[in-house]
């Protein structure tokens, strides 16, 4: 299910059997569905978004053309045992022990070595990753809260706001239409 509690099995049917074979019979895992780019050099967020489509024929075609994978990063419950109050270090150990990785289901890499994290941060910048996540080893899981630090690549661009759309609730800006300059300085 998604973080907004929407079922995702229909949109990613190719994940169901690999997840069943990789995970314990009863567990709650926090992770992310990803789609590799066509060259296999990174992630393709646009291809992932295309997978959320109502037509079953298109879902089946895209499952074959742009298969998804699942990357697990936290174990929240195993069997009848909640791990929410356990430390990140203990949840990580339980996650690694609980999951049998396969071609589709992986456990995200983790390190406490700043040099390794710095290498990952720079090496994977062009692979569709925004950055890295840092979590306190002693921290418990905080449902609905950002109990983590996103270390993101800083990117800037000169642009102009050409228009906007009011937010769907009628309060404030919902989206902006941005104009970018090309190499010749033209909008």
KEDOMI-335090 format. One record per residue (C-alpha): x, y, z; residue in three letters; chain. Coordinates in pm, whole numbers. Last residue first. Example, Ala and Ser with C-alpha at 12.3 -4.5 7.8 and 13.67 -1.06 7.14 Angstrom:
BEGIN
+--------+--------+--------+-------+------+
:     px :     py :     pz : marke : baza :
+--------+--------+--------+-------+------+
:   1367 :   -106 :    714 :   SER :    A :
:   1230 :   -450 :    780 :   ALA :    A :
+--------+--------+--------+-------+------+
***
This chain:
BEGIN
+--------+--------+--------+-------+------+
:     px :     py :     pz : marke : baza :
+--------+--------+--------+-------+------+
:   1307 :   3223 :  -2235 :   UNK :    A :
:   1608 :   3311 :  -2454 :   UNK :    A :
:   1957 :   3331 :  -2300 :   UNK :    A :
:   2127 :   3155 :  -2593 :   UNK :    A :
:   2179 :   2836 :  -2389 :   UNK :    A :
:   1806 :   2826 :  -2303 :   UNK :    A :
:   1637 :   3020 :  -2022 :   UNK :    A :
:   1365 :   2855 :  -1819 :   UNK :    A :
:   1001 :   2954 :  -1782 :   UNK :    A :
:    807 :   2825 :  -1484 :   UNK :    A :
:    434 :   2756 :  -1457 :   UNK :    A :
:    362 :   2738 :  -1087 :   UNK :    A :
:    148 :   2497 :   -887 :   UNK :    A :
:   -109 :   2490 :   -608 :   UNK :    A :
:    -75 :   2849 :   -489 :   UNK :    A :
:   -281 :   2965 :   -194 :   UNK :    A :
:   -615 :   2856 :    -59 :   UNK :    A :
:   -881 :   2727 :   -298 :   UNK :    A :
:   -851 :   2368 :   -170 :   UNK :    A :
:   -731 :   2263 :   -517 :   UNK :    A :
:   -440 :   2508 :   -493 :   UNK :    A :
:   -465 :   2807 :   -729 :   UNK :    A :
:   -272 :   2765 :  -1054 :   UNK :    A :
:     22 :   2987 :  -1144 :   UNK :    A :
:    172 :   3183 :  -1429 :   UNK :    A :
:    490 :   3284 :  -1605 :   UNK :    A :
:    718 :   3250 :  -1301 :   UNK :    A :
:   1067 :   3319 :  -1429 :   UNK :    A :
:   1373 :   3099 :  -1417 :   UNK :    A :
:   1739 :   3097 :  -1317 :   UNK :    A :
:   1824 :   2748 :  -1200 :   UNK :    A :
:   1974 :   2600 :   -886 :   UNK :    A :
:   2061 :   2251 :   -768 :   UNK :    A :
:   2175 :   2145 :   -425 :   UNK :    A :
:   2207 :   1770 :   -384 :   UNK :    A :
:   2004 :   1644 :    -95 :   UNK :    A :
:   2088 :   1520 :    254 :   UNK :    A :
:   1747 :   1421 :    382 :   UNK :    A :
:   1755 :   1400 :    760 :   UNK :    A :
:   1530 :   1162 :    943 :   UNK :    A :
:   1247 :   1161 :   1194 :   UNK :    A :
:   1011 :   1308 :    935 :   UNK :    A :
:    684 :   1241 :   1113 :   UNK :    A :
:    372 :   1043 :   1017 :   UNK :    A :
:    481 :    739 :   1215 :   UNK :    A :
:    799 :    806 :   1419 :   UNK :    A :
:   1018 :    495 :   1421 :   UNK :    A :
:   1260 :    502 :   1713 :   UNK :    A :
:   1594 :    678 :   1703 :   UNK :    A :
:   1911 :    523 :   1850 :   UNK :    A :
:   2088 :    485 :   1516 :   UNK :    A :
:   1987 :    842 :   1419 :   UNK :    A :
:   1871 :    844 :   1057 :   UNK :    A :
:   2049 :    991 :    755 :   UNK :    A :
:   1893 :    970 :    408 :   UNK :    A :
:   2093 :   1021 :     91 :   UNK :    A :
:   2064 :   1241 :   -217 :   UNK :    A :
:   1800 :   1308 :   -481 :   UNK :    A :
:   1866 :    978 :   -658 :   UNK :    A :
:   1803 :    952 :  -1032 :   UNK :    A :
:   2141 :    798 :  -1108 :   UNK :    A :
:   2330 :   1122 :  -1169 :   UNK :    A :
:   2397 :   1185 :   -801 :   UNK :    A :
:   2489 :    821 :   -732 :   UNK :    A :
:   2865 :    867 :   -701 :   UNK :    A :
:   2851 :   1192 :   -504 :   UNK :    A :
:   2622 :   1088 :   -219 :   UNK :    A :
:   2750 :    729 :   -226 :   UNK :    A :
:   3110 :    851 :   -174 :   UNK :    A :
:   2998 :   1083 :    108 :   UNK :    A :
:   2816 :    792 :    274 :   UNK :    A :
:   3130 :    576 :    247 :   UNK :    A :
:   3341 :    854 :    399 :   UNK :    A :
:   3085 :    910 :    676 :   UNK :    A :
:   3106 :    545 :    784 :   UNK :    A :
:   2785 :    448 :    967 :   UNK :    A :
:   2663 :    263 :    660 :   UNK :    A :
:   2345 :    146 :    495 :   UNK :    A :
:   2259 :    -23 :    168 :   UNK :    A :
:   1889 :    -51 :     89 :   UNK :    A :
:   1753 :   -403 :    123 :   UNK :    A :
:   1651 :   -552 :   -209 :   UNK :    A :
:   1348 :   -717 :   -366 :   UNK :    A :
:   1340 :   -770 :   -744 :   UNK :    A :
:   1638 :   -993 :   -826 :   UNK :    A :
:   1620 :  -1160 :   -483 :   UNK :    A :
:   1691 :  -1059 :   -125 :   UNK :    A :
:   1572 :  -1277 :    161 :   UNK :    A :
:   1438 :  -1031 :    412 :   UNK :    A :
:   1400 :  -1097 :    787 :   UNK :    A :
:   1767 :  -1089 :    896 :   UNK :    A :
:   1847 :   -764 :    715 :   UNK :    A :
:   1526 :   -607 :    849 :   UNK :    A :
:   1590 :   -727 :   1206 :   UNK :    A :
:   1940 :   -574 :   1203 :   UNK :    A :
:   1796 :   -249 :   1064 :   UNK :    A :
:   1522 :   -246 :   1329 :   UNK :    A :
:   1787 :   -288 :   1601 :   UNK :    A :
:   2001 :     -3 :   1465 :   UNK :    A :
:   1693 :    217 :   1413 :   UNK :    A :
:   1608 :    168 :   1778 :   UNK :    A :
:   1300 :    -27 :   1881 :   UNK :    A :
:    978 :    156 :   1971 :   UNK :    A :
:    818 :     96 :   1630 :   UNK :    A :
:    925 :   -271 :   1625 :   UNK :    A :
:    576 :   -412 :   1674 :   UNK :    A :
:    572 :   -788 :   1736 :   UNK :    A :
:    276 :   -998 :   1617 :   UNK :    A :
:    464 :  -1136 :   1316 :   UNK :    A :
:    741 :   -890 :   1239 :   UNK :    A :
:    662 :   -520 :   1260 :   UNK :    A :
:    815 :   -190 :   1147 :   UNK :    A :
:   1105 :   -318 :    936 :   UNK :    A :
:   1285 :    -35 :    759 :   UNK :    A :
:   1464 :     38 :    432 :   UNK :    A :
:   1327 :   -204 :    176 :   UNK :    A :
:   1389 :   -144 :   -196 :   UNK :    A :
:   1124 :   -290 :   -425 :   UNK :    A :
:   1166 :   -343 :   -800 :   UNK :    A :
:    952 :   -242 :  -1095 :   UNK :    A :
:    935 :   -381 :  -1445 :   UNK :    A :
:    934 :   -131 :  -1732 :   UNK :    A :
:    829 :   -321 :  -2045 :   UNK :    A :
:    668 :   -628 :  -1882 :   UNK :    A :
:    485 :   -445 :  -1604 :   UNK :    A :
:    417 :   -171 :  -1859 :   UNK :    A :
:    217 :   -407 :  -2079 :   UNK :    A :
:     22 :   -552 :  -1784 :   UNK :    A :
:    -63 :   -207 :  -1648 :   UNK :    A :
:   -163 :    -90 :  -1996 :   UNK :    A :
:   -407 :   -380 :  -2037 :   UNK :    A :
:   -543 :   -318 :  -1685 :   UNK :    A :
:   -633 :     44 :  -1764 :   UNK :    A :
:   -632 :    264 :  -1451 :   UNK :    A :
:   -273 :    388 :  -1465 :   UNK :    A :
:    -13 :    424 :  -1193 :   UNK :    A :
:    277 :    270 :  -1389 :   UNK :    A :
:    341 :    594 :  -1578 :   UNK :    A :
:    463 :    747 :  -1252 :   UNK :    A :
:    740 :    485 :  -1228 :   UNK :    A :
:    850 :    558 :  -1586 :   UNK :    A :
:    874 :    927 :  -1493 :   UNK :    A :
:   1081 :    843 :  -1183 :   UNK :    A :
:   1341 :    653 :  -1385 :   UNK :    A :
:   1617 :    525 :  -1159 :   UNK :    A :
:   1980 :    472 :  -1244 :   UNK :    A :
:   2222 :    327 :  -1494 :   UNK :    A :
:   2017 :     35 :  -1626 :   UNK :    A :
:   2004 :    184 :  -1975 :   UNK :    A :
:   1622 :    183 :  -1979 :   UNK :    A :
:   1602 :    356 :  -1641 :   UNK :    A :
:   1532 :    137 :  -1340 :   UNK :    A :
:   1186 :    151 :  -1182 :   UNK :    A :
:   1147 :    192 :   -807 :   UNK :    A :
:    897 :     90 :   -538 :   UNK :    A :
:   1004 :    218 :   -200 :   UNK :    A :
:   1037 :     76 :    146 :   UNK :    A :
:    881 :     46 :    489 :   UNK :    A :
:    811 :   -314 :    582 :   UNK :    A :
:    525 :   -447 :    793 :   UNK :    A :
:    542 :   -819 :    855 :   UNK :    A :
:    346 :  -1142 :    843 :   UNK :    A :
:    456 :  -1424 :    609 :   UNK :    A :
:    821 :  -1313 :    624 :   UNK :    A :
:    937 :  -1133 :    311 :   UNK :    A :
:   1131 :  -1253 :      6 :   UNK :    A :
:    898 :  -1513 :   -147 :   UNK :    A :
:    586 :  -1300 :   -101 :   UNK :    A :
:    768 :   -991 :   -229 :   UNK :    A :
:    892 :  -1174 :   -540 :   UNK :    A :
:    535 :  -1304 :   -601 :   UNK :    A :
:    365 :   -964 :   -570 :   UNK :    A :
:    618 :   -743 :   -747 :   UNK :    A :
:    519 :   -830 :  -1106 :   UNK :    A :
:    162 :   -718 :  -1032 :   UNK :    A :
:    273 :   -356 :   -987 :   UNK :    A :
:    -36 :   -143 :  -1055 :   UNK :    A :
:   -286 :   -386 :   -901 :   UNK :    A :
:    -62 :   -446 :   -601 :   UNK :    A :
:    -57 :    -73 :   -516 :   UNK :    A :
:   -340 :    -44 :   -265 :   UNK :    A :
:   -387 :    314 :   -144 :   UNK :    A :
:   -304 :    379 :    222 :   UNK :    A :
:   -174 :    735 :    169 :   UNK :    A :
:    178 :    604 :    231 :   UNK :    A :
:    108 :    359 :    -51 :   UNK :    A :
:      0 :      0 :      0 :   UNK :    A :
+--------+--------+--------+-------+------+
***
